[in-house]
């Protein structure tokens, strides 16, 4: 709030953009956990290997879910 009051509008925009990105990522993780039998373990596996590009996300989620289910079983 202080930055806004001091006219640092560009800084505020940068911070809001960063927060928006974090919220988007968090919402994506929640959707993955909700739709996966592995739950949050799938999300942990998904996030632990950040090399895949956006086009490979579907495959990455599938593999993460399989790893999560294997961990849950053992």
N, C-alpha and C positions, 0 to 999 in steps of 0.2 A: 504494500500500500504506500509505503514511503517513497518508493521509486516513482510511482505514478504521480504522487503529489509534487515531486521534484521535477516533473516533466521528462522523465526517462522512459518515454513511450516505446522506443525501440527495444530496450531491455525487457520491458513488460511483455511485448509481443513475443520475444524470444522465449521467455519463461513459459508463457501460455502455450506456445507451440510444443515445447518440450513436455509439458504436462499432458497435453493432448495426445502426444505419441505414447507416453507411458500408460495413459488410460486405455488407448486403443489396444496396446499389447496385453494389458491385464484382462480386458474384456475377451480378447482372443483366447487367452489361457483358460478363462472361466468356461467359455463355450467348449473348448477341447475337453476339459475335465468333466463337464456335464454330459457330453455326448460319448464319453469313452467308458468302457467297462473297467479300465485301469484307473480312472479318476485322476487325482492329482499326481500320482506316480507317472502317468503318461505325460503330463505336463513337465515334470522334472526331467524325464528322459528326452522329451522334445527340446527343452531348453539347454540340455547339457551338450548338444551337438549342433552349434549354430552355423555350420558351413553350408548347408543347403540353401539354394536360392529360392525365390518365391515360387517358381515353376515346379520345384521339387517338394514343396510343403506338404502336399497330400501324401506322398510317399514317406516323407519324414515323419509325419504324424502316425501313419500306419505302423511304421517300424518302431516308433517310440511306444505305441500302445502294446505291441507284441512283447517288447522288452519289459514293460510295466506289468503285464499279465504274468509273464514268467516269474518275475520277482515276487508277485503276490502269491503265486502258487507255492513257492519254496520257502 
